[in-house]
Amino acid sequence: MTSSTRPRIILVRDALSQWQVEARLQGSLDIPLSLEGMQETSRIAQKLEGLGKAHLYSGRGQTSRETAEAVSERLGVKVRSLDDLEEVNLGIWQGLLLSDIKSKYRRAYRAWRDDPTVMTPPSGEDIRQAARRAARAINDIVKKLDEDDVAVFILPPLLKAAAACRLTNRPASEIVERYEQNELISRLSDPEELEQPGTPEVPAASTTSGPRRSESSTSARRNGPDPGRVADV
């Protein structure tokens, strides 16, 4: 299959866990869906109906897996879980309230928000490596599918943002901004947007360039019942 016949790719942010409702950074920790999250899976499944020949993939984390299982049941397709679709490990920040991180790790948190490529949380995973593993896994799947297939990936929020940047050759410095936008579904439908084998790493933007984002926006995914936006990448 040539790149001109690649299937559509849909990246779906997984549903809410209780920690995310509480504005805790979950990272790669295994947390089940909250009541709000279980309700949100129905909304996700409804938006994915009518895709035609769909294939469904998720990480092995409980939040992603439970979201994918609900979507799988609604769409009548099997779900395949992949290790490379696990959430980014946020090290010692995992499980902490966002407010506590802002207070205790103020400078590090600001640096991470402005450009996660220049600061990795202690004991955490490099964001570029996480983006690379996810994009590689997605591309490996896509190149084996038929031209009329739709590949749906249920991803945890930070990895979804990282994968979207990597697949569309956007600077990794935009990852946290996309993460905070809280888009529920992103569609990559243009084959030219997909990273091809051997694509060089896109240089990160300077941490001093562009307007500074307000700290009032939460990077703990969502601070209330906002179900997220639906948008195309």
Residue pairs with C-beta under 8 A, 6 or more apart in sequence:
1 143
1 144
1 145
1 146
1 147
3 191
3 192
3 194
3 196
4 191
5 147
5 191
6 142
6 143
6 147
6 191
6 194
7 142
7 145
7 146
7 147
7 148
7 149
7 150
7 151
8 149
8 150
8 151
8 187
8 188
8 189
9 138
9 142
9 151
9 153
9 167
9 187
9 188
9 189
9 194
10 48
10 51
10 150
10 151
10 152
10 153
10 185
10 186
10 187
10 188
11 153
11 155
11 160
11 163
11 164
11 185
11 186
11 187
11 188
11 233
12 44
12 48
12 67
12 71
12 152
12 153
12 154
12 155
12 160
12 184
12 185
12 186
13 155
13 156
13 157
13 160
13 182
13 183
13 184
13 185
13 228
14 58
14 63
14 64
14 67
14 68
14 154
14 155
14 156
14 157
15 33
15 36
15 37
15 38
15 40
15 41
15 44
15 63
15 66
15 67
15 70
16 33
16 34
16 36
16 37
16 40
16 221
16 222
17 26
17 31
17 32
17 33
17 34
17 37
17 62
17 63
18 31
18 32
18 34
18 37
19 25
19 26
19 29
19 31
19 95
20 26
20 34
20 37
20 220
20 221
20 222
21 34
21 36
21 37
21 222
22 97
23 97
23 98
23 99
23 218
23 220
23 221
23 222
23 223
24 95
24 96
24 97
24 98
24 220
25 90
25 93
25 94
25 95
25 96
25 98
25 101
25 219
25 220
26 63
26 87
26 94
26 95
26 156
26 221
27 87
27 88
27 89
27 90
27 91
27 93
27 94
27 95
27 124
27 158
28 61
28 86
28 87
28 88
28 89
28 90
28 94
28 125
29 94
29 95
30 61
30 62
30 63
31 61
31 62
31 63
32 62
32 63
32 66
33 41
33 62
33 63
33 66
33 67
36 225
37 63
37 66
37 67
38 66
38 70
40 227
41 66
41 67
41 70
41 71
42 70
42 74
43 227
44 67
44 70
44 71
44 184
44 185
45 70
45 71
45 73
45 74
45 75
46 74
47 184
47 185
47 230
48 54
48 71
48 74
48 75
48 152
48 185
49 74
49 75
51 75
51 150
51 152
52 148
52 150
53 146
53 148
53 149
53 150
54 75
54 77
54 149
54 150
54 151
54 152
55 77
55 80
55 141
55 145
55 149
55 150
55 151
55 152
56 68
56 71
56 72
56 75
56 77
56 78
56 79
56 80
56 152
56 154
57 68
57 79
57 80
57 81
57 82
57 85
57 141
57 151
57 152
57 153
57 154
58 64
58 65
58 67
58 68
58 79
58 80
58 81
58 82
58 85
58 153
58 154
58 155
59 65
59 81
59 82
59 83
59 84
59 85
59 86
59 87
59 154
59 155
59 156
59 159
60 81
60 82
60 83
60 85
60 86
61 86
61 87
61 156
63 156
64 85
64 87
64 154
64 155
64 156
65 79
65 81
67 154
68 79
68 81
68 154
69 79
71 79
71 152
71 154
72 78
72 79
79 154
82 137
84 133
84 134
84 136
84 137
85 134
85 137
85 153
85 154
85 155
85 159
86 156
86 159
87 156
87 157
87 158
87 159
88 124
88 125
88 127
88 130
88 156
88 158
88 159
88 162
89 123
89 124
89 125
89 130
90 121
90 124
90 125
90 158
91 120
91 121
91 122
91 123
91 124
91 125
92 121
92 122
92 123
92 124
93 101
93 105
93 121
93 122
93 124
96 104
97 220
98 218
98 219
98 220
101 109
102 109
102 215
105 121
108 119
108 121
110 215
111 118
111 119
111 207
112 119
112 120
112 121
112 176
113 176
113 213
113 215
113 219
114 173
114 176
114 207
114 212
114 213
115 172
115 173
115 176
115 204
115 205
115 206
115 207
116 127
116 172
116 173
116 175
116 176
117 126
117 127
117 128
117 172
117 173
117 204
118 204
118 207
120 126
120 127
127 162
127 172
127 175
128 172
128 201
130 158
130 159
130 162
131 159
131 162
131 163
131 165
131 166
131 172
131 175
132 166
134 155
134 159
134 162
134 163
134 166
135 163
135 166
135 167
135 195
138 151
138 153
138 163
138 167
139 167
139 194
139 195
139 197
141 151
142 151
142 194
145 151
153 163
155 163
157 179
157 182
157 221
158 175
158 179
160 179
160 186
161 175
161 176
161 178
161 179
162 172
162 175
164 170
164 178
164 186
164 188
164 233
165 171
165 172
165 174
165 175
165 178
166 172
166 195
167 188
167 193
167 194
167 195
167 233
168 188
168 193
168 233
169 193
169 195
169 199
169 202
170 202
171 202
171 203
171 204
171 205
172 202
172 204
173 204
173 205
173 207
174 205
176 219
177 213
179 219
179 221
180 213
180 217
180 218
180 219
181 229
181 231
182 221
182 222
182 226
182 228
182 229
183 228
183 229
183 230
183 231
184 227
184 228
184 229
184 230
185 230
185 231
186 231
186 232
186 233
187 232
187 233
188 194
188 233
189 232
193 233
222 228
